[in-house]
Amino acid sequence: MRTLTSKEKRLLAGLLGTLFILLNVVGLQAFLNRKRTLDANISQLETKLSESRAILDQKDYWRERGAWLDENQPTDDVTTIEDDTKFTEFVETSAKNSGLQYTRRGGGPLPAKGPYAEVYDASQVKGTMEQLVKWLAELQQPKAFRAVKQLRIKSGEPPEVIADIEVARWYRAAGGDAESGDTQ
């Protein structure tokens, strides 16, 4: 094998230098892409950590509320409709006692989600705004576990208002299979 000429040596050195630079550029690009990905992951983990710390800082606050729920939330035997009927009768009676005209559109129990059962009443009430507001205040007492899920108010014949409303009550399932949502 013959020896390389000086021109061939310069070309070989240039080729090796170019390959070295090219490999370093490709390697640097891969390194920077990986670094950006890792920096984004670190940022996400730091955000999760700060959120988790904030939640942990509130654990006593939420334990207190959990104890209040355990103490005050009513139970419902999901194998019967007795509590459901009492609730829908209460909604109707309280509306009429507030001077509102009441028309039921639907309602009943919803399939249980986890350990909680829900029953709702969808209705339309007519009356004055004052009667409606007093009735809504009566419905939404914290220890009653009733809530207005949806409310649409429109003007009727003045001073009458017409409200389409969905009221729900949440129970802790007692008896029956709350997980499957069996209700009668």
BAMARPA-781199 format. One record per residue (C-alpha): x, y, z; residue in three letters; residue number from 1. Coordinates in steps of 0.02 Angstrom, whole numbers. Each point is the difference from the previous one (the first is absolute). Layout:
// residues N
+--------+--------+--------+--------+-----+
!      u !      v !      w ! residu ! num !
+--------+--------+--------+--------+-----+
!      X !      Y !      Z !    ALA ! NUM !
...
+--------+--------+--------+--------+-----+
// end
This chain:
// residues 184
+--------+--------+--------+--------+-----+
!      u !      v !      w ! residu ! num !
+--------+--------+--------+--------+-----+
!      0 !      0 !      0 !    MET !   1 !
!     68 !    167 !    -46 !    ARG !   2 !
!     18 !    146 !    119 !    THR !   3 !
!   -120 !    146 !    -10 !    LEU !   4 !
!     53 !    159 !    -82 !    THR !   5 !
!     -7 !    162 !     96 !    SER !   6 !
!   -157 !     53 !    -97 !    LYS !   7 !
!    -86 !   -165 !     43 !    GLU !   8 !
!     52 !     22 !    182 !    LYS !   9 !
!    -80 !    175 !      2 !    ARG !  10 !
!   -160 !    -69 !    -80 !    LEU !  11 !
!     -6 !   -143 !    126 !    LEU !  12 !
!     27 !    122 !    144 !    ALA !  13 !
!   -137 !    114 !    -71 !    GLY !  14 !
!   -118 !   -148 !    -19 !    LEU !  15 !
!     34 !    -61 !    177 !    LEU !  16 !
!    -19 !    178 !     67 !    GLY !  17 !
!   -166 !     22 !    -93 !    THR !  18 !
!    -63 !   -168 !     64 !    LEU !  19 !
!     53 !     48 !    177 !    PHE !  20 !
!    -92 !    167 !    -11 !    ILE !  21 !
!   -154 !    -80 !    -78 !    LEU !  22 !
!     -9 !   -136 !    133 !    LEU !  23 !
!     20 !    132 !    136 !    ASN !  24 !
!   -140 !    106 !    -76 !    VAL !  25 !
!   -117 !   -151 !     -9 !    VAL !  26 !
!     48 !    -53 !    176 !    GLY !  27 !
!    -23 !    178 !     66 !    LEU !  28 !
!   -171 !     10 !    -82 !    GLN !  29 !
!    -53 !   -167 !     79 !    ALA !  30 !
!     69 !     58 !    168 !    PHE !  31 !
!    -94 !    166 !     -8 !    LEU !  32 !
!   -163 !    -87 !    -50 !    ASN !  33 !
!     18 !   -122 !    145 !    ARG !  34 !
!     43 !    144 !    119 !    LYS !  35 !
!   -157 !     97 !    -54 !    ARG !  36 !
!   -107 !   -156 !     29 !    THR !  37 !
!     77 !    -29 !    171 !    LEU !  38 !
!    -19 !    185 !     47 !    ASP !  39 !
!   -185 !     -8 !    -48 !    ALA !  40 !
!    -21 !   -159 !    104 !    ASN !  41 !
!     87 !     83 !    147 !    ILE !  42 !
!   -114 !    151 !    -16 !    SER !  43 !
!   -155 !   -112 !     -2 !    GLN !  44 !
!     63 !    -97 !    151 !    LEU !  45 !
!     36 !    160 !     95 !    GLU !  46 !
!   -177 !     62 !    -38 !    THR !  47 !
!    -73 !   -166 !     61 !    LYS !  48 !
!    108 !     10 !    155 !    LEU !  49 !
!    -59 !    175 !     42 !    SER !  50 !
!   -182 !    -52 !    -30 !    GLU !  51 !
!     22 !   -153 !    109 !    SER !  52 !
!     79 !    104 !    138 !    ARG !  53 !
!   -145 !    123 !    -11 !    ALA !  54 !
!   -123 !   -144 !     17 !    ILE !  55 !
!     97 !    -73 !    147 !    LEU !  56 !
!     -2 !    171 !     83 !    ASP !  57 !
!   -191 !     -7 !     -8 !    GLN !  58 !
!    -21 !   -177 !     66 !    LYS !  59 !
!    -65 !     57 !    170 !    ASP !  60 !
!   -124 !    115 !    -86 !    TYR !  61 !
!    -67 !   -144 !   -107 !    TRP !  62 !
!      3 !   -126 !    143 !    ARG !  63 !
!   -110 !    118 !     97 !    GLU !  64 !
!   -123 !      9 !   -144 !    ARG !  65 !
!      7 !   -188 !    -24 !    GLY !  66 !
!    -44 !    -24 !    183 !    ALA !  67 !
!   -144 !    123 !    -20 !    TRP !  68 !
!    -62 !   -100 !   -151 !    LEU !  69 !
!     13 !   -164 !     96 !    ASP !  70 !
!    -97 !     76 !    143 !    GLU !  71 !
!   -134 !     92 !    -98 !    ASN !  72 !
!    -29 !    -80 !   -170 !    GLN !  73 !
!   -163 !    -98 !     -4 !    PRO !  74 !
!      0 !   -182 !    -50 !    THR !  75 !
!   -116 !    -82 !   -124 !    ASP !  76 !
!    -45 !   -182 !    -19 !    ASP !  77 !
!     25 !     -9 !   -187 !    VAL !  78 !
!   -105 !   -158 !    -10 !    THR !  79 !
!   -158 !    102 !     37 !    THR !  80 !
!    -76 !    159 !    -69 !    ILE !  81 !
!    -65 !     65 !    168 !    GLU !  82 !
!    132 !    138 !     20 !    ASP !  83 !
!    -17 !     45 !   -184 !    ASP !  84 !
!   -187 !     24 !     19 !    THR !  85 !
!     22 !    105 !    158 !    LYS !  86 !
!    121 !    114 !    -93 !    PHE !  87 !
!   -111 !     27 !   -152 !    THR !  88 !
!   -151 !     27 !    113 !    GLU !  89 !
!    100 !    128 !    100 !    PHE !  90 !
!     49 !     96 !   -157 !    VAL !  91 !
!   -181 !      7 !    -58 !    GLU !  92 !
!    -72 !     42 !    171 !    THR !  93 !
!    129 !    134 !     38 !    SER !  94 !
!    -30 !     82 !   -170 !    ALA !  95 !
!   -188 !      3 !     27 !    LYS !  96 !
!     22 !     63 !    180 !    ASN !  97 !
!    106 !    143 !    -71 !    SER !  98 !
!   -147 !     49 !   -111 !    GLY !  99 !
!     73 !    -69 !   -161 !    LEU ! 100 !
!    -92 !   -101 !   -131 !    GLN ! 101 !
!     92 !   -165 !    -18 !    TYR ! 102 !
!      7 !   -116 !   -150 !    THR ! 103 !
!    113 !   -155 !      4 !    ARG ! 104 !
!     92 !    -38 !   -162 !    ARG ! 105 !
!    102 !   -147 !     58 !    GLY ! 106 !
!    111 !    -67 !    135 !    GLY ! 107 !
!     45 !   -150 !    102 !    GLY ! 108 !
!    158 !    -88 !     53 !    PRO ! 109 !
!    157 !      2 !   -106 !    LEU ! 110 !
!    119 !   -148 !     -6 !    PRO ! 111 !
!    115 !      4 !    151 !    ALA ! 112 !
!    178 !     56 !    -32 !    LYS ! 113 !
!    114 !    -72 !    132 !    GLY ! 114 !
!    -66 !      7 !    177 !    PRO ! 115 !
!   -124 !    140 !    -37 !    TYR ! 116 !
!   -177 !     -4 !    -66 !    ALA ! 117 !
!    -91 !    146 !    -81 !    GLU ! 118 !
!   -183 !     35 !    -27 !    VAL ! 119 !
!    -60 !    148 !   -101 !    TYR ! 120 !
!   -159 !     93 !    -39 !    ASP ! 121 !
!    -22 !     96 !   -163 !    ALA ! 122 !
!   -146 !    119 !      3 !    SER ! 123 !
!    -70 !    166 !    -54 !    GLN ! 124 !
!    -60 !    128 !    126 !    VAL ! 125 !
!    -94 !    161 !    -28 !    LYS ! 126 !
!    -21 !    146 !    119 !    GLY ! 127 !
!     78 !    165 !     49 !    THR ! 128 !
!    188 !     22 !     12 !    MET ! 129 !
!    -15 !     25 !    188 !    GLU ! 130 !
!    -91 !   -167 !     21 !    GLN ! 131 !
!    129 !    -86 !   -109 !    LEU ! 132 !
!    149 !     70 !     96 !    VAL ! 133 !
!    -76 !    -48 !    168 !    LYS ! 134 !
!    -32 !   -176 !    -63 !    TRP ! 135 !
!    177 !    -17 !    -69 !    LEU ! 136 !
!     71 !     57 !    168 !    ALA ! 137 !
!   -106 !   -133 !     87 !    GLU ! 138 !
!     60 !   -135 !   -120 !    LEU ! 139 !
!    185 !     34 !     19 !    GLN ! 140 !
!     33 !    -28 !    184 !    GLN ! 141 !
!    174 !    -76 !     27 !    PRO ! 142 !
!    -55 !   -140 !    116 !    LYS ! 143 !
!   -141 !    -50 !   -119 !    ALA ! 144 !
!    123 !    -51 !   -138 !    PHE ! 145 !
!   -113 !     73 !   -133 !    ARG ! 146 !
!     69 !    101 !   -143 !    ALA ! 147 !
!    -66 !     90 !   -151 !    VAL ! 148 !
!     86 !    -86 !   -146 !    LYS ! 149 !
!    -79 !    103 !   -137 !    GLN ! 150 !
!   -109 !    156 !      0 !    LEU ! 151 !
!    -74 !     95 !   -147 !    ARG ! 152 !
!   -109 !    150 !     39 !    ILE ! 153 !
!   -105 !     90 !   -129 !    LYS ! 154 !
!   -128 !    136 !     13 !    SER ! 155 !
!   -182 !    -47 !      2 !    GLY ! 156 !
!   -149 !    116 !     12 !    GLU ! 157 !
!     69 !    142 !    112 !    PRO ! 158 !
!     37 !    -15 !    145 !    PRO ! 159 !
!      6 !   -189 !    -29 !    GLU ! 160 !
!    159 !    -95 !    -38 !    VAL ! 161 !
!     13 !   -178 !    -66 !    ILE ! 162 !
!    145 !   -107 !     59 !    ALA ! 163 !
!     54 !   -167 !    -69 !    ASP ! 164 !
!     98 !    -79 !    141 !    ILE ! 165 !
!     92 !   -161 !     41 !    GLU ! 166 !
!     24 !    -31 !    185 !    VAL ! 167 !
!    106 !   -145 !     63 !    ALA ! 168 !
!     32 !    -81 !    167 !    ARG ! 169 !
!    152 !   -107 !     38 !    TRP ! 170 !
!     -1 !   -146 !    120 !    TYR ! 171 !
!    129 !   -120 !     65 !    ARG ! 172 !
!    -58 !   -172 !    -55 !    ALA ! 173 !
!    -50 !   -109 !    147 !    ALA ! 174 !
!    -46 !   -175 !    -50 !    GLY ! 175 !
!    -19 !    -68 !   -174 !    GLY ! 176 !
!    141 !      5 !   -125 !    ASP ! 177 !
!     51 !    181 !    -23 !    ALA ! 178 !
!    137 !    -43 !   -121 !    GLU ! 179 !
!   -116 !    -78 !   -128 !    SER ! 180 !
!   -131 !    137 !     18 !    GLY ! 181 !
!   -145 !   -122 !     32 !    ASP ! 182 !
!   -157 !    100 !     40 !    THR ! 183 !
!   -184 !    -33 !    -12 !    GLN ! 184 !
+--------+--------+--------+--------+-----+
// end
